[in-house]
Amino acid sequence: MRNSSRCTRGTLDTAPRRWDNVLDLTELFVGRFLLGLMLAGTLSLGAAVRAESEAVPLPPVQFSERTLANGLRVLLVEDHTSPTVAIQVAYRVGGKDDPPGRSGFAHLFEHLMFKGTANTKPETLDRLTEDVGGFNNAFTSEDITNYFEVVPSNYLETLLWAEADRLGSLVVDETNFKTERQVVIGEYDQRVLASPYGMLFELLDSKSYTVHPYRRGVIGNPAELNAATLEDVQNFHRTYYQPDNTTLVVVGDFDPVQANRWIDQYFGAVPNNSRPIPRVSAVEPKQSAERRTTHYGANVPLPAVALVYHAPARSSPDRAALDVLENVLSQGQSARLYRTLVYEKQVASQVSASADLREQPGLFVVYAILNAGEKPEQARTLLDGEIGKLQQVPVPEAELAKAKTQLIAELVRGREQANSRATELVLATLVGGDPRQVNTALEEIEKVTAQDVQRVARQYLVPTNRTVIDYLPRAMQPAGPTKKERKSP
């Protein structure tokens, strides 16, 4: 993610939500929960409960879809509620698509795309958005890189031109490359090395995947970035930043006939370079035994424990049931993990679960940050106990209804803002594989039964399908480190 200062661009996961109770991890792990915030508004849970009980339908997102001659995909949602438009240009390239030995390239380009084109100076997008009362930003995930703006609707043509211009004529030279490479490396230092729990979230992927490129951090490896050449970066750009790898989404106050004319005029004029786009074909082998790893860090204030399970892709029919399972476990102070580990046993200060579903099979993560003096073994026992209860006894109907209501409320809130609807369409299209997912999500949540939650808990949250990470202060390290122990820099 980036802000107007250009120094805090970071990464955004495509399956965020509900890491937001871990306040001290916010800077690093903005990617894991920011979309949940982007899809949030002010609708109260009580209102959501009333809405569900009264069976108020969620209006479908009415979108048009077409593909230009050059392969660029266009999705338009006309909405005259507010005199603004949200423009999102998403590229089907993320951290998993970084070349071997060159992790961080997708993230690097999130930065480079703001450095100017053959026709514009660096930071032009800021002037075109902020100077008229709008905003712009971008994020990189494991699967996509997304650039977005929200501006008054009379500036739509200007922003369409600007986005098409940087698609077709971005300047990738030695100066820009070296400057932004150092910014990305600085981001790694700040968010991974300096943050007390930064390395933990790198380990979630690197220790859970053995073959799939999801094992590499989206933010990038400094050594690999330093080894990259300008030619490497230019080849990456020519490969992935072309029209037939691009999806344009516009939501808001516009005339669709005029908008399509502008899209044809500006985006339709960008040629493809006919370079084949490589796709990740690696398949992570099915895990057959529990894996364990221990990390000791000098700047880790309190122990943490993570249980990382392999999970299906976002397109899986189990997605809604996993979302409900996540909610039952960790959404709010009345959720099972908080109630047991934080309130009753007082073993942990923070606890969470997240269904991190991606374009290809993702992860279901359960973790806890412990109180001083507490042992990882006790926390793991309590976490396993709560998971075991869900596997053994179906969720009571009242608890199930509450979890589903919270998810529906979140979905409803997300429809209030044009930009969040655009993000929802981007994720459904590029990560889920079908834009129509935006209009099936509500029904999928409503259909989840207690038996579905029990089934996915039994199927995915089993020891043979997980990696256990103990993330501990250096002071807890015994003398004579073993092979499995890693020290932070």
N, C-alpha and C positions, 0 to 999 in steps of 0.2 A: 504494500500500500504506500502511497505517496501523499504528501501534503504540499502546501504552497511553498514550503521552504526547501523542497527538493531533497531533504536529507533523511527522510524517514520512510521512503518507499520500502515496502516489505512484501510479504506474501499473504495470500488469502486462500484458505482451503475451501474446497467446494462442498464440504459437508460440515459446516461450522455448527454452532449452537451449544449452549450450555457449558461452556468453559468460563462463563462470565462470573462465576462465584470465586474464581481464583484471581483475586485482584492483583496480586503481585506478579502474575504472569502475563498481564494484559499486553505490555509492550511487545514481548516476544510472540505471544500466541494470538495476536490479533486475527491471524488467519483462521483460527479454529472457531472463533465465535462471532466475527464481525458481520457476517451475512445475517446472523440472527438479529443483530442490532439493526442492520439495514432494513430488515423486514419487520421491524418493531415500530409501534406507534404509541397511542395513548388509550386504546380500548382496554377497559378493565376486565379482569377475569369474571367479575360478576355479570357484566354485560354479555360476555361470551357464553356464560352458563345460561342466561336468559335466552340468548339467540339460539343456542342449541335446543333448549327445551321447547321453544316455540317453532322449531324447525324452519328458521329463516334461511333460505337458500343463499349460497355464495354465488353471486353472478359470475358467469364464465368470462374468461378473458377472450374478448372477440378480436382475433388477430388475422391479418392477411399474410400470406407467405408466397414468395416467388424467388426464382433464381435467375440472376443476370446471365448474359451470354458468356461472360468470363468466369462464371462459377460462383460468384459472390451471392450468398444467401441473404434475403431481406425479410424481416418480420416487422409489421406495422400494427400499432394499436392506437386507434383514434379515440381521444378522450378530451372533451372540452371543459372539464371541471375546473381546471386552472390554466391560466394563459402561459403555460410553460411546456417545454418538451425535454424529455430525457433521451439522449443518444448514447448507445453503447455499441462499440465495435470490438467483437471478441474473436480472437485467433485460436484455432485448435492446436495450441502448442503450450505445454507446461513443463514442469520440472522433469517429468518422466521422459520427455522427448529430447532432453539435453544429450548431445553426443557423448559417447563413452570417453571418460577422462576429461570431460568439459562440463561438469555440473555447474549450474547457475546461469547458463546462457539465456534461458527463457526469462529469468528474473532480470538479468542484465539488460535485455531489450525493453523491459518495462521502463527502465531508466532512459535508455537511448532514444526511445520514441518521443521524448520531450526536448531533444537537443537540436531541433531545426531540420529544415528540408531544403531542397534546391530553391524553393520559393519563399521560405519564411525563416525568421531568426529563431534561435532557441527561446523557449518559454512563450512562444506565440499563443499556445492554447490557454495559458493563464490570462493573457490579455484579452483574448476573445471571450472568455467566460467570466472571470472575476470582475473585469471592468464594466460588465453589464449586469452585475448582481447575481451571476450564476456561480457554478463551481465545476471542477473537473478532478478526476482521480483515476487510479488504475490499480489492478491487483494481479498477482500471479499465483496460480495454484499448481497442483500436480498435473492438471489436465489442460488448463486454458490460461490465456493472458487476456484480460479484459480492460478496455479503456472506456471511460464514460464521462459525460457532461450533462449538466442540467442548466438550461438557459431560458430566458423569455422566448416565447414561440416565434417572435419575429426575427430571431437570430438563427433559426433552423438552417437556412440555406448556407450561412457562413460556416456553421460547424460541420455540415455535411461536406462542404468544400475542404475544410481544414483536415478532416479525418481522411478523406480520399487522397489529399495531397501527401500526408505522411505515410499512407499506404504505398503510394506510387513513387515518391521521390525523397524518402528519408536519406539524410547524409550520415553515412557510417564511416568516419575517418579515424585516423590514429589519435587525434586529440580527444575527440568525444569518447572513443573507446577507453583510453587510458584514464580519463577523468572519471567516468562512470564506473569503471572497474574498481577504482579505489573507494568510491562511495559504497559499492556493494560489499567489498571486503570490510569496510568500516562498520557496515550494518551487521555483518556476521560477528565481528568482535563485540559489538554492543549487545546484540540480541541473543547470541549463543554463548559466547565466552564470559561476558561480564554479567549477564543475568543469572541469578542463582540457580534457576531451574531451566535455563536455556538449553543445556545439553540434554536434559531429560527428553525434550520434545524432538530432538534429533534422533535419540536412541529409539523412540517409539517405532520409527520406520526402519532405521538401519539394522535393528536387531530382530524385527519381525519378518522382513523380507530377505530372502537369501539370493534370489535370482532376478526378480522384477526390479526395474529401475525406480520404482517408488522408494526403494531403500535409500536413495540419495536425497539429501535435503534440497528443497526448492531454492532456498536462499543462496546456495552455492558453496563450493569448497574453495577457500582462498588459494591453496596451492594449485588447484586445477585452473582457476581463473588467472593466476599469475603466469601459468604456462601457456595460456591461449595467445594466439596471434591475431592480428587484424584480419588476415585471410580466413581464419577459422570463423570469426564473428560474421564476416561478410557472407560466407557460404551459408551459415545458419539463417541469416536474414533472407537471402535469396530463396532458400528452401521453404521456409514456413510463412513468410510475410508476403503472400500473394492472394489474389482475390478468391481463388477456389478453396482457400483455407480460412475464409473470413465470413463471419456472420454479423450483419448490421441489424440492430433492433432500435426502433424509434417508438416512443410511447408519449402521447400527450396531445396538445392542442395544435393540430395541423390539418391542412386539406390533403387527403391522401393522393389525389390526382397530381397536385403540384409537387408534393413530396417525392412521388415516384419520378416525376420529370427531373427533379434535381438529382436524385439518386442515379438515374440513367446518365445524366450529363456528367457528373463528377466521378462516381464509382465505376460506371460502365466504361469509362475511358481508360481505366487502369488495366494494362495488359497482363496476362499470365506469362510467366517465363518458361512454361512447359517443363519445369523441373519436377520430377516425381517427389511426392511427399512421403517420407518413410513413416510407417506406423509401428508402434511397439507390438511385437509378437510374443515376447517372453511371457511364459505362464508360470506363476509361482507354484512350486510343487506342494501338494497337500501335506500339511504338517501332521506327523504321526506321533510325536512325543513332545511333552512340555519342554521348553527351553528356558534357562535362567541366566541372568547376567546381573552383575553388581558393579556400580559405578561409584567412585569416591571423588568428591569435589571439594576443593579448598574453600570455595565461597558458598557452599550449600549450608544454610542455617538450620534446617530441620529435615529429618528423613522423609523420603517419599517412596511410595510403592505404586507400581503400575502393572495392571494385568491387561495385556494387549492380545486381542483375539482376531483371527482372520474373519472377515465378513464379506458379503457379496458386493456386487457393483450397485450403483445407484439405480440402475434399470431393473433390479431384481424385484419380483413380486413380494419379497419379504421386507421391502424397505419400510412400509408403514408400520408393520409389526415391530421392527427394530426401533423405530422412532418412539413408539409407545413404550417399549421396554426401557429405553433410555430415560424416558420421562418418569416412569414409575420408580426407577432406581435413584434418580438424582435431581429432578426438577423441583427446587424449592426446599425449604427447611422441614417440610413434612414428608419429604421423599424418604425412601427406605435407607439409603446409604447415610444421609445426613442424620436421620433420627437415631440410627444405631451407633455409628462411629463418632459423630460429633456430640450429639446431645446426651445419649444414654451412657455410652462407654467412655466418652471423652478421650478417645485415642487419637483422633485426628482433629485438625483445625479446619481443613478444607477437603472436600471430596466431590468427585464428579464422574460422569459417564458420558460417552459421546459415540454415536453411530457415525463414523467418518466414512461415508460411502462415496465412491469415486467412479470415474468412467470404467475402470477395471476394478477387480475385487479389492475392497478397502479393509478397514479395521474397525473394531468395536473396542474402545479403550475405557477402562475403569481405573481410576487412580485416587490416591489419598495422600495429603501432606500431613504428617504426623505431628503430634505435640512433642515437646522436648521430653526425652527420656523414654518414649514409647518405642517398642520393638517392631520391626517390619513383620516378623512372624505373626504377631497378634493381629496386626491390621489385615494381613492376607487371610487369616482365619475368619475374621469378621466379614470381609468382602466376600469370601467364598460362601460363608453362611447365608448371606442375603441373596446371592445368586442361586444357591441351592434351594432356598425357600420358593423362589419363583419357578424353579424347575419341578418342584415336588407338588406345589399347591397352586391352582389357578388364581390369578389376581381377583380379589372380590370385585363385584360389579361396580360398587361406588368408587373404588380406587381406579378402576379402569375408566369409568366415565369421566373422572376428574382429569386423568392424563390425556384423554382424547379431547376434552374441552380445552385444555391448555394448548394443545397442538392446533386445534381449529382456530382458537383466538389468535395465535401467532400467524396463521395463514390469512385470517381476515385482516389483521393489522398490516400485513405485507401488501395488501391490495390497495391501501390508502394512498400510497405514493407512487408516482410514475416511475421513478428510478428503481424502486424495489420490484415493481412488476417487470421492468425490463431485465433486471438481474435474474428474476425467476424464469423468464423465458430463455435467457442465455444458458442458464444451468440445465434446464429441461432439454434444450436442444443439443448442446454440446457435451454435457456430462451424462445426462439421462438418455440421450439418443432420440428424443421425440418431444417437440414443443407442446404436444397435446397433454403431456404430463401435468401442465399447469391447471388443466381443467378436470383431471381425474384425482388429484391429490386429496381433495375433501372426501370424496366417496371412499377412497382407499383407507383413510383414517377411520371413517365411520364404520367400515366393515370389519375392522380388527376386533377379534374376540379374545376372551381370556385364554382360550385354548391356543390361539395364534401366538400370544405372548409367551405362553409356556413352551410351545413348540420351538420357537426361534431361540429361546434361552437354552433349551436342551440341545438344539442343533449346533449352535455356534459357541456358547459360553461354556466350553468343556476344557479341561486341563490339556488334553492332547492337541488342542487347537490354539494354544496361547504361548506367549513369551512373558515371563515374569521379570520385571526390572526393579531391583532395589537401588535407590538413588540416595546416597548417604553422605553425611559430612565426613571430611577427611579424618576427623578425630575418631571416628568409629572404625577406621581401618586397622585390622590386626597387623602385627609385625610380620614381615615377609609376605608381600602381596602374591596372591596366586595368579594363575594364568587368566582366570576369568575376570579379574579386577582391572578396572581402567581408571587412570588418573586423569583428571581434567587438566588442561594446560594451565 
